[in-house]
Amino acid sequence: MISKFLSKLKSILFKSAVSPETPLKKEKKSSKSAKTSKTKTKTKTKTKAVNSKKNIETLTTLPGVGEKSAKALYEAGFKTTKAVIAADEKDLLAVSGVGINLVKKLKKLK
């Protein structure tokens, strides 16, 4: 009876010792795929940062628009110069850093 109990106990102990190892192997494989996905997101982030910088630079070509107001316009959703020129006065005034004088300058471009 004791021998049966000990054999069951050994089987339970050895099964539990083996089972954690197999998920670890699976986790290692998933961590490799996680590393590749991280590099993909880094490149996407870099391209987005480059695109946003280019868009902000193009917004500074508008008369009266400096770096700060261009960045504020970009963050408000005005990604192109055409979008800024076509926007309503109320929408432009809602952007922080954009005043009435700037809006008047931009409306002269229409």
Secondary structure, 3 states (H helix, E strand, C coil): CHHHHHHHHHHHHHHHHHCCHHHHHHHHHHHHHHHHHHHHHHHHHHHHHHHHHHHHHHHCCCCCCCHHHHHHHHHHCCCCHHHHHHCCHHHHHCCCCCCHHHHHHHHCCC
